[in-house]
Amino acid sequence: MRRIGKILAGVLFAVLLLTGIKNEYARLLPVSSYGMQAAVKKKSVDHLFIGSSMFRQGLSIDVLEEMLEGEVYILSYNGNQPAFMAMELEYMLKEGLEIDTLYVDLYPYTAAATPWISDTKILLDTDLSFKLDAWKLMNVYNDTKLLDFYELFVTANNEQILTYPIHNRLVSAQFRNGGNILTPGGQTKEHLDSLGMLGGRDGLQEAQVEGYKKILELAREHGVKVYFIETPKYERMYRDADYMELYEACRNKMEELTEADVYNAEVILAEELAFDFTDAACFQDLIHLSTEGRTLYTKLLCEKLEELSVE
């Protein structure tokens, strides 16, 4: 029995040791063309876009690099929320990344979400301190369980690490400077009209609003210009009462935050641009743009940015 106990203790120690090594040092694996570590490696980025799949599917890296002067990088994670965008920004700044202009994803549903990491690739890009801070935030606003902790700290990203050479090559083939270079097609009006809506939420979450504030504070501290960017949604979203309630709340909150003279920040809403929200070919679904849609939208966005820069 004593021998068995020693074996079990040794196995437990080995598991804890490997888990600690993974959570602290996996970020040091050779970087691909995607994620925080690839951005940090650049040391300086003129135009940094931080967002969710709205940015990954809604921005054309080709157009951005063609129309904006300087280095461009898109940092996007599925379901990325303002609270975690602030943590990601702070992490990269502490790692020494210099940023001239920051563009932040303004998506009402993530601003109304309870803090939670849905894309564990964020954890693959960061150190143990970041992960613990993220866990503390999630623990405050959720009924977290031991299984959640186990999945985030022990099992998350194990497959990617074990198959790293192949995984890294696949990721690099899909992204350039964080921008999605795959070419998804659009849909038909009939298909988009058949999709279910996303439902209601209980207003903007305090933690997400604090995330927006933290982003502004970090930007002011480091002399970074900030734009909050809303990517287009299909027309049905703008006719949906649940979505529009959050949209108006988010827009009002942004006006409140950016009106302060201490912040060098502006908001660019999709409705301000000459984008056709009724063109089904521009959308993959109700909220994500197709290749055609993101190309058109990004051109319009860059023209708007140029217009604002000369005012």
N, C-alpha and C positions, 0 to 999 in steps of 0.2 A: 504493500500500500504506500509506503514511504517513497519507493522508487517511482511509482505511478504519479504520486504527488509532485515529485521533482520534475518529471517529464512534462506534466501539465503546466507547471509553473514556468518551465523553460519555453514551452510553446507560447504561453501567454506573453512572456517577455519578448519573444521574437516578433509576435504579432504587433505588440505595442511599439517596438522599435521600428519595424518596417512602416507602420502607420505614421509614426512621427516623421520618419525620413521622407515619406511620400508627401505629407502635408507641408513640409518646410522646403524641400529641395526639388520637387518635381518641376517647379517653375524654371529651374536652371537647365532643363533639357533644351537642346538646340531648337530655336524658335522657327515657326513656319511663317506664313504671310498673314496670320490671323491672331487676334487676341492682344492682351495687354503687354506681354513680354516683347512681342514684335514691335509694338509702338515704343516701348522704353528703349529698346536697342537702337532706335533711330536717334535718340538723344534730343532731337529738336523736330517739331512738326509745326508747320505754319497754319494748317487747317485740320483740326481734330474734331471728328464727328463721334459723339458717344450716344448710343441708343440701343433699341431693341431690334426685332426683325423688321420693324417699320423702316429703319435705316438700311438694314442689310438688303431688303427687297426694294426699297424705295429710292435708293441713291445709286447713280451710275458712277463708278470710279473713273471710267473713261472720260466722261464729260467733266467731272470735277477736276481731273488732272489737266484737261485741255483748257478749261475756262478760268481756273483759279491759279494765281501765281504762287509758286512755292510748293513745299511738300504737303501732300494730303494723306490722311489716314482715317479709316472708318473702323471704330470699335463697336461691335454689336454683339449682343447675346440675346437669345430667345427670352422674351418676357422681362428683359432688363428694366428695372424700376428706378425711379429717381433716387431713392434712398441708397441703392447700390451703385448707381452712376456716380454719386457724390463720393462714395468710398473708393471707387475705381479711380476717379480723378485724383483724389488725395494720395492714393497709393502710387500712381505714376509720377506725380509731382515730387513725392518723397524719394522716388527712385531716380530723380534727376531729369525727367523729361521736361523740356522747355516748349511752351505752347504760345503761339501768337493769337490765334482766334479759335474759340471753342463753339461747337454747334451741338445743342442738346435736344434730344428727341422729346417732343411734346405730344404724348399720346394719352388721352384722358383715362383709358382703362388701366394703364399701369399706375397712374397717379391716384386711382381709386382702389388699388389692390392692397391687401395686407402684405407686409414685407415678407418675401420668400424668394429664394433662389431657385428658379425653374431650370436654368441652364448651368449644369455643374462644371462646364468648361471654365467658368469664372474661377472656380477653386483650383483648377490646374494651373492657372496663371499667377497665383498669389501665394504668400507665405502663411505660416500658421497663425500669426497675429491677425491678419486680415480675416481668416476663416473664423477665428474665435469671436472677433467683433461682429461678423455677419451672423454668427449663431446667436450671440446675445441679443441682437436686434430682432431676429426671428422669434426668439424665445419670449420676448416681451409682448409681442402682438399675436402670438399663436399658441395653441394648446399643443406644444411640441412634446414628442415622446422619445424614449431612448432609441427606438428604431429609426427615427428621423436623424438623430445624431450619428448613429451607426452608418446609415446610408451616405451621409454627407462626408464623414471623416474617414470611414473605413473602406466602403465599397465604391464610392464615386470615382469615376475615371480610371479604374483599374484596367479595364479592357484597352483603353487608349494607351496607357503606359506600357502594358505588356506587348502591344502590337505597334509600338511607337514609330518605327521606321516606315511601316506601311501607312499608318494613320497620318503621319506628318506629310507624307507624299500626296495622299489623297486631299488633305486640306489645302496644301499649297497649290494643287491643280484647280481648286475652286475659288481661290481668293487672290487678289493682288492688293497690297497695302490695305488689307482688311476689307476691301470691296469685293462683292460677289460678282464673279465673271461668268457664272452660268447664265443661260438665256431662257428663262421660263416664258412660255407663251401666255396670251390672254385668254379670256373666256367669252362666252356668248351672253347676251342679256338674259336669255331664258335660264341659263345655269345660275347666274348671279342672283336672279330674282327668286330662285328656288331655295337658296341657302337660308338657314335659320339665323336670326339676329343673336347678338351676344348677351342680351339681357341687361338688367339694371344692376347698380352697385349702390352702396350706402354713402355716396358722396366722396370727396377727396379725403384720403387718409392723412392723418397728422404726420406720420413718419415720412410720407412721400413729399409733403409740402416742406418739411424740414430738410429733405434731401435737396430740393430746389434751392432753398436758402443757403445750404452748405456749399453748393456749387457756385453760387454768386459770391459768397464770402471768399472761397478759395481763389476764384477768378480775380477778385479785387486785390487780394493779397499778392498775387503773382502778376498783376498787370495784364490780364487776359481779357480780350473782348469776347462777349457771349451773345450768341443768337439762339433763341428757342425756336425750333423748327417743327411744324406740323406737316406731315406728309399727307397726300390726298387719300380719301376714302371713297368708296363707291357711293353713288347718289343715295342709295337706300339708307346708308348710315346717317346721312344728314337729314333724312326724313324720319328717323327713328327717335321717339321721345326720350327713351332711356339714354341713348348716346348723346343727344343734344343737351340733356340736363347736365351730364358730366362735362361736355365740351364747353358749355357756357361757364360752369364753375371753374374749369381749368383756365379758360381765357381770362376771367375776372381776376383769378389769383395771380396770373402772370402779369396782368396790368398793374396790380397792386405792388408786386415785388419789383418790377422793372421801372416803375415810376420814380423810385428813390434815386436821387442824384448821385448817390455814392456808388451805384453800379453802372458799369458800361455795358448795358445789355438791351437787346431788342427782341421782339417776337415777330416771326413771319408765319402767318397762317396760310394754308393752302388756298383758302377762298380769296386771298389777295392776288393770286396769280391767275393767268388766263389758261387754266387747266380744265379740260372737259371731264367732269365727274360722271357723266352719263355714258362715256365710251367704254363698253365692256372689254374691248380689246386691250385696254390699258391696265386691266386688273386680273390678278390670279384668283382672288376671292374678294370679299367685301372690304378688306383692309390692306391687302398687299398688292403692290404694283407688279405688272408684267415687265418684261424687258422694254417693250415699246413705251409703257407708261413711265417707268423710271427714267428713261432717256429724255423724254419730253419734259417731265417734271424737273429733273436736275438742270436742264438748260434754262428753264424759267426761273428756278431758284437762283442760279448763278447770275442771271441778268438782274434779278431783284437785288442781290448782294452788291453788284456793281453800282446799281442805282443808289443804294443806301450809302455806299462808300464815298460818293461824290457830293452828297447833300451837306 
